[in-house]
Amino acid sequence: MFDHLDLLPEDPILGLSQVFAKDDRSDKVNLAVGVYQDDSGNTPVLEVVKQGQRRMLDEQISKAYIAQAGDVKFLSGMSELILGSINLNLDSAGRVAAVQTPGGCGALRIASEVLGKSRPDCTVWVSTPTWANHQPLIGSAGLTIVAYPYYDLNSKTIQFDDMLAALEQASAGDAVLLHACCHNPTGADLTSAQWDALTKLCKSKDLFPFIDFAYQGFGQGLQEDAYGVRKMAAELDELIISASCSKNFGLYRERVGALLFIGAERESTAAAKSHALVAARRSYTMAPYHGAGIVGYILHNAELRAAWEIELSSMRNRINGMRKRLCDGLNQAQSTIDFSFIDGQWGMFSFLGISKEHVLELRDKFGIYILESSRINVAGISDSNIDYVVEKIASVVDQA
Ligand SMILES: Cc1ncc(COP(=O)(O)O)c(C=O)c1O
Protein backbone atom coordinates (compact mmCIF):
# COMPACT_ATOMS: atom_id res chain seq x y z
CA MET A 1 0.00 0.00 0.00
CA PHE A 2 2.51 2.63 1.09
CA ASP A 3 5.04 1.87 -1.64
CA HIS A 4 2.98 4.06 -4.00
CA LEU A 5 3.56 7.08 -1.81
CA ASP A 6 6.27 9.67 -2.35
CA LEU A 7 7.99 11.11 0.69
CA LEU A 8 6.65 14.65 1.05
CA PRO A 9 8.81 17.59 2.11
CA GLU A 10 8.55 18.80 5.70
CA ASP A 11 6.59 21.91 6.59
CA PRO A 12 9.26 24.65 6.18
CA ILE A 13 8.55 26.31 9.56
CA LEU A 14 8.51 23.04 11.51
CA GLY A 15 11.59 21.86 9.59
CA LEU A 16 13.44 25.05 10.56
CA SER A 17 12.57 24.48 14.24
CA GLN A 18 14.24 21.08 14.03
CA VAL A 19 17.36 22.61 12.51
CA PHE A 20 17.30 25.20 15.32
CA ALA A 21 17.00 22.48 17.97
CA LYS A 22 20.11 20.75 16.58
CA ASP A 23 22.14 23.98 16.35
CA ASP A 24 24.60 23.81 19.28
CA ARG A 25 25.59 27.51 19.34
CA SER A 26 24.79 28.89 22.79
CA ASP A 27 23.82 32.33 21.46
CA LYS A 28 21.35 31.04 18.83
CA VAL A 29 18.01 32.90 18.65
CA ASN A 30 14.73 31.52 17.27
CA LEU A 31 12.69 34.30 15.68
CA ALA A 32 11.04 31.89 13.24
CA VAL A 33 8.58 29.86 15.28
CA GLY A 34 5.08 31.34 15.66
CA VAL A 35 4.43 30.96 19.38
CA TYR A 36 4.65 33.46 22.24
CA GLN A 37 7.81 33.30 24.33
CA ASP A 38 8.49 35.03 27.64
CA ASP A 39 11.73 36.81 28.45
CA SER A 40 13.42 33.47 29.23
CA GLY A 41 12.42 32.02 25.88
CA ASN A 42 9.70 29.78 27.36
CA THR A 43 6.16 29.42 26.08
CA PRO A 44 4.59 29.42 29.55
CA VAL A 45 1.44 27.81 30.92
CA LEU A 46 -0.49 30.86 32.16
CA GLU A 47 -0.96 30.92 35.95
CA VAL A 48 -4.68 31.46 35.43
CA VAL A 49 -4.81 28.41 33.17
CA LYS A 50 -3.17 26.31 35.91
CA GLN A 51 -5.77 27.53 38.40
CA GLY A 52 -8.74 27.18 36.06
CA GLN A 53 -7.57 23.71 35.06
CA ARG A 54 -7.29 22.58 38.69
CA ARG A 55 -10.74 23.86 39.57
CA MET A 56 -12.33 22.57 36.38
CA LEU A 57 -10.89 19.09 36.98
CA ASP A 58 -11.95 19.10 40.66
CA GLU A 59 -15.51 19.80 39.63
CA GLN A 60 -15.54 17.37 36.71
CA ILE A 61 -17.72 14.34 37.38
CA SER A 62 -17.64 12.58 34.05
CA LYS A 63 -15.56 12.04 30.95
CA ALA A 64 -18.62 11.22 28.88
CA TYR A 65 -18.99 13.00 25.52
CA ILE A 66 -20.14 16.62 25.60
CA ALA A 67 -22.69 18.02 23.14
CA GLN A 68 -21.42 17.80 19.56
CA ALA A 69 -21.39 21.60 19.15
CA GLY A 70 -19.12 21.81 22.19
CA ASP A 71 -19.04 22.92 25.80
CA VAL A 72 -21.89 25.32 26.49
CA LYS A 73 -19.88 27.55 28.86
CA PHE A 74 -17.04 27.75 26.39
CA LEU A 75 -19.30 28.64 23.49
CA SER A 76 -21.26 31.34 25.32
CA GLY A 77 -18.03 32.77 26.81
CA MET A 78 -16.37 32.92 23.39
CA SER A 79 -19.39 34.52 21.70
CA GLU A 80 -19.41 37.25 24.33
CA LEU A 81 -15.62 37.69 24.19
CA ILE A 82 -15.61 38.04 20.41
CA LEU A 83 -18.80 40.02 19.84
CA GLY A 84 -18.98 42.08 23.05
CA SER A 85 -22.25 43.86 23.70
CA ILE A 86 -23.78 43.07 20.28
CA ASN A 87 -23.73 39.37 21.18
CA LEU A 88 -26.92 39.76 23.23
CA ASN A 89 -28.98 41.21 20.36
CA LEU A 90 -27.67 38.75 17.82
CA ASP A 91 -28.23 35.87 20.20
CA SER A 92 -31.81 36.81 21.10
CA ALA A 93 -32.60 37.09 17.37
CA GLY A 94 -31.11 33.62 16.82
CA ARG A 95 -28.56 35.20 14.48
CA VAL A 96 -25.42 33.78 16.08
CA ALA A 97 -24.40 30.13 16.34
CA ALA A 98 -21.13 28.80 17.75
CA VAL A 99 -19.30 25.51 17.29
CA GLN A 100 -16.23 24.38 19.24
CA THR A 101 -13.37 23.27 17.01
CA PRO A 102 -9.89 21.75 17.36
CA GLY A 103 -7.97 25.04 17.33
CA GLY A 104 -8.36 27.94 14.97
CA CYS A 105 -7.21 25.63 12.16
CA GLY A 106 -10.18 23.37 12.81
CA ALA A 107 -12.48 26.39 12.65
CA LEU A 108 -10.97 27.58 9.35
CA ARG A 109 -11.32 24.15 7.82
CA ILE A 110 -14.91 23.51 8.98
CA ALA A 111 -15.91 27.03 7.90
CA SER A 112 -14.45 26.33 4.45
CA GLU A 113 -16.49 23.14 4.17
CA VAL A 114 -19.68 25.00 5.06
CA LEU A 115 -18.88 27.70 2.49
CA GLY A 116 -18.32 24.98 -0.12
CA LYS A 117 -21.68 23.35 0.73
CA SER A 118 -23.47 26.64 0.53
CA ARG A 119 -21.78 27.76 -2.70
CA PRO A 120 -19.83 24.99 -4.46
CA ASP A 121 -18.28 27.59 -6.78
CA CYS A 122 -17.29 29.82 -3.86
CA THR A 123 -14.21 31.97 -4.36
CA VAL A 124 -12.27 33.08 -1.29
CA TRP A 125 -10.16 36.24 -1.59
CA VAL A 126 -7.06 36.17 0.58
CA SER A 127 -4.48 38.86 1.33
CA THR A 128 -1.04 38.94 -0.27
CA PRO A 129 0.73 37.83 1.79
CA THR A 130 -1.24 35.68 4.18
CA TRP A 131 -0.52 32.97 6.75
CA ALA A 132 0.95 29.98 4.89
CA ASN A 133 -1.67 27.59 6.30
CA HIS A 134 -4.67 29.46 4.86
CA GLN A 135 -4.12 28.03 1.40
CA PRO A 136 -4.10 24.33 2.44
CA LEU A 137 -6.91 24.72 4.98
CA ILE A 138 -9.25 26.55 2.61
CA GLY A 139 -8.08 25.14 -0.71
CA SER A 140 -8.37 21.51 0.35
CA ALA A 141 -12.06 22.07 1.07
CA GLY A 142 -12.39 22.63 -2.68
CA LEU A 143 -12.75 26.41 -2.66
CA THR A 144 -11.08 28.62 -5.24
CA ILE A 145 -8.56 31.03 -3.79
CA VAL A 146 -7.83 34.42 -5.34
CA ALA A 147 -5.35 36.95 -3.96
CA TYR A 148 -5.97 40.61 -3.18
CA PRO A 149 -3.09 43.06 -2.60
CA TYR A 150 -2.52 43.88 1.07
CA TYR A 151 1.01 44.78 2.08
CA ASP A 152 3.61 46.69 0.10
CA LEU A 153 7.06 45.37 0.97
CA ASN A 154 8.77 48.53 -0.24
CA SER A 155 6.74 51.17 1.58
CA LYS A 156 5.92 48.78 4.48
CA THR A 157 2.33 49.94 4.42
CA ILE A 158 -1.07 48.45 3.66
CA GLN A 159 -2.07 48.97 0.02
CA PHE A 160 -5.60 49.79 1.03
CA ASP A 161 -6.69 51.47 -2.22
CA ASP A 162 -5.39 48.52 -4.24
CA MET A 163 -7.10 46.11 -1.86
CA LEU A 164 -10.45 47.88 -2.32
CA ALA A 165 -9.96 48.09 -6.07
CA ALA A 166 -9.30 44.34 -6.26
CA LEU A 167 -12.32 43.50 -4.11
CA GLU A 168 -14.46 45.74 -6.34
CA GLN A 169 -13.85 43.08 -8.98
CA ALA A 170 -15.18 40.25 -6.76
CA SER A 171 -18.54 38.68 -7.58
CA ALA A 172 -21.53 38.90 -5.29
CA GLY A 173 -21.33 36.03 -2.78
CA ASP A 174 -17.54 35.71 -2.89
CA ALA A 175 -15.90 35.34 0.53
CA VAL A 176 -13.13 37.67 1.74
CA LEU A 177 -10.70 36.26 4.26
CA LEU A 178 -9.65 39.00 6.69
CA HIS A 179 -7.27 38.96 9.65
CA ALA A 180 -9.14 40.57 12.55
CA CYS A 181 -5.90 41.83 14.12
CA CYS A 182 -2.17 41.06 14.34
CA HIS A 183 -1.98 40.19 10.63
CA ASN A 184 0.17 37.11 10.13
CA PRO A 185 2.81 37.48 8.64
CA THR A 186 3.06 41.29 8.32
CA GLY A 187 1.79 42.75 11.62
CA ALA A 188 0.12 45.48 9.52
CA ASP A 189 -3.45 45.94 10.75
CA LEU A 190 -6.38 47.79 9.22
CA THR A 191 -7.37 51.01 10.98
CA SER A 192 -10.93 51.54 12.24
CA ALA A 193 -11.62 53.81 9.25
CA GLN A 194 -10.39 51.08 6.89
CA TRP A 195 -12.64 48.50 8.58
CA ASP A 196 -15.54 50.93 8.14
CA ALA A 197 -14.79 51.33 4.44
CA LEU A 198 -14.42 47.59 3.98
CA THR A 199 -17.73 46.96 5.75
CA LYS A 200 -19.37 49.40 3.32
CA LEU A 201 -17.81 47.63 0.36
CA CYS A 202 -18.91 44.19 1.58
CA LYS A 203 -22.43 45.52 1.99
CA SER A 204 -22.64 47.20 -1.40
CA LYS A 205 -20.98 44.32 -3.30
CA ASP A 206 -22.64 41.55 -1.27
CA LEU A 207 -19.28 40.08 -0.25
CA PHE A 208 -19.09 37.58 2.59
CA PRO A 209 -16.50 38.28 5.32
CA PHE A 210 -14.63 35.24 6.60
CA ILE A 211 -12.64 36.61 9.54
CA ASP A 212 -9.68 34.82 11.09
CA PHE A 213 -9.43 35.96 14.73
CA ALA A 214 -6.40 34.10 16.07
CA TYR A 215 -4.84 36.84 18.20
CA GLN A 216 -7.55 38.65 20.18
CA GLY A 217 -5.79 40.60 22.95
CA PHE A 218 -2.31 40.31 21.43
CA GLY A 219 -2.44 43.61 19.53
CA GLN A 220 -3.99 46.68 21.16
CA GLY A 221 -6.37 45.04 23.65
CA LEU A 222 -9.27 42.59 23.86
CA GLN A 223 -11.86 45.20 22.86
CA GLU A 224 -9.71 47.20 20.43
CA ASP A 225 -8.67 44.08 18.52
CA ALA A 226 -12.34 43.18 18.00
CA TYR A 227 -13.26 46.48 16.30
CA GLY A 228 -13.50 45.13 12.75
CA VAL A 229 -15.26 41.91 13.74
CA ARG A 230 -17.89 43.79 15.74
CA LYS A 231 -18.36 46.47 13.07
CA MET A 232 -19.04 43.81 10.45
CA ALA A 233 -21.22 41.72 12.78
CA ALA A 234 -23.30 44.79 13.61
CA GLU A 235 -23.75 46.01 10.05
CA LEU A 236 -23.76 42.99 7.77
CA ASP A 237 -26.28 40.19 7.46
CA GLU A 238 -23.87 37.31 7.34
CA LEU A 239 -20.29 36.47 8.22
CA ILE A 240 -18.07 33.79 9.68
CA ILE A 241 -15.55 34.27 12.48
CA SER A 242 -12.90 31.67 13.15
CA ALA A 243 -11.29 32.11 16.60
CA SER A 244 -8.35 30.49 18.36
CA CYS A 245 -7.40 30.28 22.05
CA SER A 246 -3.90 29.02 21.25
CA LYS A 247 -2.25 32.40 21.72
CA ASN A 248 -4.38 34.42 24.13
CA PHE A 249 -4.79 31.51 26.59
CA GLY A 250 -1.46 29.87 25.67
CA LEU A 251 -3.34 26.63 25.02
CA TYR A 252 -1.56 25.69 21.81
CA ARG A 253 -1.34 21.94 22.34
CA GLU A 254 -4.86 21.59 23.73
CA ARG A 255 -6.36 22.62 20.37
CA VAL A 256 -9.04 25.12 21.36
CA GLY A 257 -10.97 27.10 18.78
CA ALA A 258 -14.45 28.35 18.00
CA LEU A 259 -16.38 28.98 14.83
CA LEU A 260 -19.08 31.65 14.92
CA PHE A 261 -21.75 31.98 12.25
CA ILE A 262 -23.65 35.24 12.05
CA GLY A 263 -26.70 34.71 9.84
CA ALA A 264 -29.40 36.93 8.39
CA GLU A 265 -32.11 35.13 10.35
CA ARG A 266 -32.65 32.27 12.80
CA GLU A 267 -33.26 29.50 10.22
CA SER A 268 -30.26 30.13 7.99
CA THR A 269 -27.98 30.53 11.03
CA ALA A 270 -29.15 27.18 12.40
CA ALA A 271 -28.69 25.62 8.96
CA ALA A 272 -25.08 26.86 8.74
CA LYS A 273 -24.35 25.39 12.18
CA SER A 274 -25.93 22.05 11.21
CA HIS A 275 -23.61 21.83 8.21
CA ALA A 276 -20.62 22.56 10.45
CA LEU A 277 -21.66 19.71 12.74
CA VAL A 278 -21.97 17.32 9.81
CA ALA A 279 -18.56 18.41 8.47
CA ALA A 280 -17.06 17.79 11.93
CA ARG A 281 -18.80 14.42 12.22
CA ARG A 282 -17.20 13.31 8.95
CA SER A 283 -13.69 13.86 10.29
CA TYR A 284 -13.02 14.18 14.04
CA THR A 285 -16.73 14.20 15.07
CA MET A 286 -16.15 16.11 18.30
CA ALA A 287 -13.60 18.69 19.34
CA PRO A 288 -11.39 17.87 22.34
CA TYR A 289 -12.85 19.09 25.64
CA HIS A 290 -9.98 19.73 28.03
CA GLY A 291 -8.74 23.13 26.84
CA ALA A 292 -12.22 24.42 26.04
CA GLY A 293 -13.32 23.37 29.53
CA ILE A 294 -10.53 25.51 31.01
CA VAL A 295 -11.42 28.53 28.84
CA GLY A 296 -15.14 28.18 29.63
CA TYR A 297 -14.32 28.01 33.34
CA ILE A 298 -12.11 31.11 33.25
CA LEU A 299 -14.51 33.20 31.15
CA HIS A 300 -17.41 32.47 33.53
CA ASN A 301 -15.54 33.15 36.75
CA ALA A 302 -15.11 36.87 37.53
CA GLU A 303 -11.91 36.42 39.55
CA LEU A 304 -10.21 34.17 36.99
CA ARG A 305 -11.36 36.28 34.08
CA ALA A 306 -9.81 39.38 35.66
CA ALA A 307 -6.59 37.44 36.33
CA TRP A 308 -6.54 36.25 32.71
CA GLU A 309 -6.89 39.79 31.38
CA ILE A 310 -3.89 40.85 33.49
CA GLU A 311 -1.73 37.97 32.25
CA LEU A 312 -2.81 38.59 28.67
CA SER A 313 -1.94 42.27 28.94
CA SER A 314 1.50 41.43 30.28
CA MET A 315 2.16 39.22 27.22
CA ARG A 316 0.89 42.03 24.98
CA ASN A 317 2.96 44.68 26.75
CA ARG A 318 6.08 42.56 26.46
CA ILE A 319 5.60 42.20 22.71
CA ASN A 320 4.84 45.89 22.22
CA GLY A 321 7.80 46.90 24.42
CA MET A 322 10.13 44.66 22.40
CA ARG A 323 8.82 46.17 19.17
CA LYS A 324 9.82 49.63 20.38
CA ARG A 325 13.26 48.49 21.56
CA LEU A 326 13.95 46.60 18.34
CA CYS A 327 12.84 49.53 16.22
CA ASP A 328 14.92 52.07 18.16
CA GLY A 329 17.91 49.74 18.37
CA LEU A 330 17.95 48.98 14.63
CA ASN A 331 17.47 52.61 13.65
CA GLN A 332 20.43 53.61 15.81
CA ALA A 333 22.70 50.74 14.79
CA GLN A 334 22.50 51.03 10.99
CA SER A 335 21.66 53.54 8.31
CA THR A 336 20.44 51.43 5.38
CA ILE A 337 16.81 50.69 6.31
CA ASP A 338 14.30 52.80 8.24
CA PHE A 339 12.87 50.24 10.68
CA SER A 340 10.29 52.65 12.20
CA PHE A 341 7.47 50.54 10.72
CA ILE A 342 8.14 47.79 13.32
CA ASP A 343 6.79 49.99 16.08
CA GLY A 344 3.59 50.79 14.15
CA GLN A 345 2.67 47.13 13.69
CA TRP A 346 0.82 44.76 16.01
CA GLY A 347 1.06 41.23 17.32
CA MET A 348 4.02 38.91 17.16
CA PHE A 349 5.01 39.24 13.52
CA SER A 350 6.70 41.71 11.20
CA PHE A 351 8.52 41.42 7.91
CA LEU A 352 11.98 42.87 8.39
CA GLY A 353 12.14 43.55 4.66
CA ILE A 354 15.67 42.15 4.29
CA SER A 355 16.80 39.90 1.46
CA LYS A 356 16.82 36.09 1.52
CA GLU A 357 20.62 36.22 1.35
CA HIS A 358 20.70 38.31 4.53
CA VAL A 359 18.24 35.96 6.23
CA LEU A 360 20.51 33.02 5.40
CA GLU A 361 23.61 34.90 6.49
CA LEU A 362 22.00 35.65 9.88
CA ARG A 363 21.19 31.96 10.27
CA ASP A 364 24.48 30.52 9.05
CA LYS A 365 26.92 32.98 10.60
CA PHE A 366 25.14 34.05 13.76
CA GLY A 367 22.48 31.42 14.58
CA ILE A 368 19.64 33.93 14.27
CA TYR A 369 16.69 32.08 12.72
CA ILE A 370 14.20 34.08 10.63
CA LEU A 371 11.81 32.80 7.94
CA GLU A 372 13.05 33.27 4.37
CA SER A 373 10.26 35.78 3.78
CA SER A 374 12.03 37.83 6.52
CA ARG A 375 9.12 37.32 8.95
CA ILE A 376 10.28 37.60 12.54
CA ASN A 377 8.48 36.71 15.75
CA VAL A 378 9.09 39.71 18.00
CA ALA A 379 8.24 37.56 21.04
CA GLY A 380 11.45 35.60 20.41
CA ILE A 381 13.45 38.68 21.41
CA SER A 382 14.42 39.08 25.06
CA ASP A 383 16.51 41.23 27.39
CA SER A 384 19.36 38.79 26.99
CA ASN A 385 19.41 38.59 23.17
CA ILE A 386 18.18 41.98 21.94
CA ASP A 387 21.63 43.59 21.73
CA TYR A 388 23.00 40.58 19.83
CA VAL A 389 20.00 40.52 17.45
CA VAL A 390 20.23 44.27 16.75
CA GLU A 391 23.99 44.18 16.23
CA LYS A 392 23.91 41.24 13.83
CA ILE A 393 20.93 42.44 11.77
CA ALA A 394 22.56 45.85 11.50
CA SER A 395 25.84 44.27 10.42
CA VAL A 396 24.27 42.32 7.53
CA VAL A 397 22.05 45.12 6.21
CA ASP A 398 24.74 47.80 6.44
CA GLN A 399 27.25 45.85 4.35
CA ALA A 400 24.82 45.81 1.39
C1 LIG B 1 -3.41 33.66 11.27
C2 LIG B 1 -3.64 32.41 12.05
N1 LIG B 1 -4.85 31.83 11.99
C3 LIG B 1 -5.12 30.72 12.68
C4 LIG B 1 -4.18 30.11 13.47
C5 LIG B 1 -4.64 28.86 14.17
O1 LIG B 1 -4.00 28.43 15.24
P1 LIG B 1 -4.43 27.15 16.05
O2 LIG B 1 -5.01 26.15 15.13
O3 LIG B 1 -3.19 26.72 16.72
O4 LIG B 1 -5.46 27.61 17.06
C6 LIG B 1 -2.88 30.67 13.55
C7 LIG B 1 -1.81 30.05 14.33
O5 LIG B 1 -0.65 30.29 14.18
C8 LIG B 1 -2.62 31.85 12.83
O6 LIG B 1 -1.44 32.46 12.85
The ligand as an ORCA input file, in Angstrom:
! r2SCAN-3c Opt
* xyz 0 1
  C      -3.410     33.659     11.267
  C      -3.643     32.411     12.046
  N      -4.846     31.832     11.991
  C      -5.125     30.716     12.676
  C      -4.181     30.113     13.468
  C      -4.635     28.863     14.166
  O      -4.002     28.433     15.245
  P      -4.435     27.151     16.054
  O      -5.007     26.150     15.128
  O      -3.191     26.716     16.716
  O      -5.464     27.614     17.055
  C      -2.884     30.671     13.550
  C      -1.811     30.050     14.325
  O      -0.651     30.287     14.181
  C      -2.623     31.852     12.828
  O      -1.438     32.461     12.853
*
